[in-house]
Amino acid sequence: MALATSNGAMLQRVQPADCLLLLVDVQERLLPAMAECDHLLASNARLLRALGLFSIPLLVSEQYPQGLGKTAASLQALYGEDAEVCEKRCFSVADDDAFIEKINDKSRSTVLLSGIETHICVWQSARDLASRGYRVVVVGDATTSRSLRDHSCALSSMQQMGIEVVSVEMLLFDLQQTSEGEGFRLISKLVR
């Protein structure tokens, strides 16, 4: 059952079978300029470690990798061959037809977004994917920008557009939904 909030947004559980994670541009040459870079990498590592528990597919975007490098090696080690990595030049993944085709091929209506920069590629992708009818959930503590001011402004803007913003821990426990089973124990270890 879904309930409407005061701004008209629908309140729904995040269903693993309906999700995919889009890791946006967490690239080696961008990372040194990012605020709270270590936290960003740790939060995304938690997300990537939990994907297998829920059979959530992963798509990875890389903005002009010839100039900005590949996705951070620490994250690549976690997803290995399980992810589809797509090069892009547009800031919004929704402006890249090949990327939209990959999202459509997954037959999932909820896109979980993490990555950098919150106020550019993540914000534009969230807005544009939502306008295409996807439910977009931004994992706020798994995103960052060079400036925390820009990061905060982007998260606020997305919420005003009706895009959900959650933390890694909120998302993982919503996906788990119960304290029973091995999944709960693994998630509890991940968030400590």
C-alpha positions as CSV (number, residue, x, y, z in Angstrom):
1,M,0.0,0.0,0.0
2,A,1.2,3.5,-0.8
3,L,0.3,6.6,1.0
4,A,0.6,10.2,-0.3
5,T,2.6,12.8,1.7
6,S,1.7,16.5,2.0
7,N,3.7,17.3,-1.2
8,G,2.0,14.5,-3.1
9,A,5.0,12.1,-3.1
10,M,4.1,8.4,-2.7
11,L,5.4,6.5,0.3
12,Q,6.5,3.0,-0.7
13,R,8.9,0.4,0.4
14,V,12.0,0.0,-1.7
15,Q,11.5,-3.5,-3.3
16,P,14.7,-5.3,-4.2
17,A,13.2,-7.0,-7.2
18,D,12.3,-3.6,-8.7
19,C,15.6,-1.8,-8.1
20,L,18.9,-1.2,-9.8
21,L,21.8,0.8,-8.5
22,L,23.5,3.4,-10.7
23,L,27.0,4.3,-9.5
24,V,27.7,7.7,-11.0
25,D,31.2,8.8,-12.0
26,V,33.2,7.8,-8.9
27,Q,36.4,8.1,-10.8
28,E,40.1,8.2,-9.7
29,R,41.0,11.6,-10.9
30,L,37.9,13.3,-9.5
31,L,38.2,11.9,-6.0
32,P,41.0,14.1,-4.6
33,A,38.8,17.2,-5.2
34,M,35.7,15.8,-3.5
35,A,34.6,16.7,0.1
36,E,34.5,13.8,2.5
37,C,36.0,11.5,-0.1
38,D,36.8,8.7,2.3
39,H,33.2,8.7,3.6
40,L,31.9,8.6,0.0
41,L,34.0,5.5,-0.8
42,A,33.0,3.8,2.4
43,S,29.3,4.4,1.9
44,N,29.5,3.1,-1.7
45,A,31.5,0.1,-0.6
46,R,28.7,-0.8,1.9
47,L,26.1,-0.5,-0.9
48,L,28.1,-2.6,-3.3
49,R,28.7,-5.3,-0.6
50,A,24.9,-5.5,0.1
51,L,23.8,-5.7,-3.6
52,G,24.3,-9.5,-3.7
53,L,22.0,-10.0,-0.7
54,F,19.1,-8.6,-2.7
55,S,20.1,-9.5,-6.3
56,I,20.1,-5.8,-7.3
57,P,21.9,-5.2,-10.6
58,L,24.5,-2.5,-10.9
59,L,25.2,0.0,-13.7
60,V,28.3,2.2,-13.5
61,S,28.8,5.4,-15.4
62,E,32.2,7.0,-16.1
63,Q,32.4,10.5,-17.4
64,Y,35.1,10.8,-20.1
65,P,37.3,8.1,-18.5
66,Q,40.2,9.0,-20.9
67,G,40.6,12.2,-19.0
68,L,39.1,11.5,-15.6
69,G,40.2,7.9,-15.1
70,K,38.3,4.8,-14.4
71,T,36.0,4.1,-11.4
72,A,37.9,4.0,-8.0
73,A,39.9,0.7,-7.8
74,S,38.5,0.0,-4.3
75,L,35.0,0.0,-5.7
76,Q,35.9,-1.9,-8.9
77,A,37.3,-4.7,-6.7
78,L,33.8,-5.1,-5.1
79,Y,31.8,-5.3,-8.2
80,G,34.2,-7.0,-10.6
81,E,32.5,-8.4,-13.7
82,D,29.0,-8.1,-12.2
83,A,28.5,-4.5,-13.4
84,E,27.9,-2.9,-16.7
85,V,30.3,0.1,-17.1
86,C,29.3,2.8,-19.5
87,E,31.2,5.7,-20.7
88,K,29.4,9.0,-21.0
89,R,29.9,12.6,-22.0
90,C,26.5,14.0,-21.0
91,F,26.2,15.0,-17.4
92,S,22.8,13.3,-17.1
93,V,22.7,9.6,-17.8
94,A,19.2,10.1,-19.2
95,D,20.7,12.1,-22.1
96,D,22.7,9.1,-23.2
97,D,20.5,6.8,-25.3
98,A,22.8,3.7,-24.8
99,F,22.6,4.2,-21.0
100,I,18.8,4.6,-21.0
101,E,18.6,1.4,-23.1
102,K,20.7,-0.5,-20.4
103,I,18.4,0.8,-17.7
104,N,15.3,-0.2,-19.7
105,D,16.9,-3.7,-20.3
106,K,16.9,-4.3,-16.6
107,S,13.1,-4.0,-16.4
108,R,13.3,-2.2,-13.0
109,S,11.3,0.9,-12.3
110,T,13.3,2.1,-9.3
111,V,16.8,3.6,-9.8
112,L,19.0,4.0,-6.7
113,L,21.6,6.7,-7.3
114,S,25.0,7.2,-5.7
115,G,28.2,8.9,-6.8
116,I,29.6,12.3,-7.8
117,E,29.1,15.1,-8.1
118,T,25.8,15.5,-6.3
119,H,25.0,18.9,-7.7
120,I,25.9,18.1,-11.3
121,C,25.7,14.5,-12.7
122,V,23.7,13.0,-9.8
123,W,21.2,15.9,-9.7
124,Q,20.7,16.1,-13.4
125,S,20.4,12.3,-13.7
126,A,17.9,12.1,-10.8
127,R,15.8,14.9,-12.3
128,D,15.8,13.5,-15.8
129,L,15.2,9.9,-14.8
130,A,12.2,11.0,-12.6
131,S,10.8,13.0,-15.5
132,R,11.0,9.7,-17.6
133,G,8.8,8.0,-15.0
134,Y,11.4,6.2,-12.9
135,R,11.2,6.2,-9.2
136,V,14.5,7.7,-8.1
137,V,16.0,7.1,-4.7
138,V,19.3,9.0,-4.0
139,V,21.6,7.6,-1.4
140,G,22.6,10.9,0.1
141,D,25.6,9.8,2.1
142,A,26.9,7.9,-0.9
143,T,27.1,11.1,-2.9
144,T,29.3,14.2,-2.6
145,S,30.6,17.3,-4.4
146,R,33.7,19.4,-4.2
147,S,31.7,21.7,-1.9
148,L,29.5,20.5,0.9
149,R,27.3,23.6,0.2
150,D,26.7,22.4,-3.3
151,H,26.1,18.8,-2.1
152,S,23.5,20.0,0.5
153,C,21.8,22.3,-2.0
154,A,21.4,19.5,-4.5
155,L,19.9,17.1,-2.0
156,S,17.4,19.7,-0.9
157,S,16.5,20.5,-4.6
158,M,16.0,16.8,-5.3
159,Q,13.7,16.4,-2.3
160,Q,11.7,19.4,-3.4
161,M,11.2,17.7,-6.8
162,G,9.8,14.7,-5.0
163,I,12.9,12.6,-5.3
164,E,13.6,10.4,-2.3
165,V,16.9,11.0,-0.4
166,V,17.9,8.3,2.1
167,S,21.1,7.1,3.8
168,V,22.9,3.8,3.1
169,E,21.7,2.4,6.4
170,M,18.1,3.5,5.8
171,L,18.1,1.9,2.4
172,L,19.7,-1.4,3.5
173,F,17.3,-1.9,6.4
174,D,14.3,-1.0,4.2
175,L,15.5,-3.6,1.6
176,Q,16.0,-6.2,4.4
177,Q,12.6,-5.5,6.1
178,T,13.2,-8.0,9.0
179,S,15.7,-8.8,11.7
180,E,15.5,-12.5,10.8
181,G,18.0,-14.4,8.8
182,E,21.6,-14.1,7.6
183,G,20.9,-10.9,5.6
184,F,20.1,-8.9,8.7
185,R,23.4,-10.1,10.4
186,L,25.4,-9.1,7.3
187,I,23.8,-5.7,7.1
188,S,24.3,-5.1,10.8
189,K,28.0,-5.8,10.3
190,L,28.2,-3.5,7.2
191,V,26.8,-0.5,9.0
192,R,28.9,-0.7,12.1
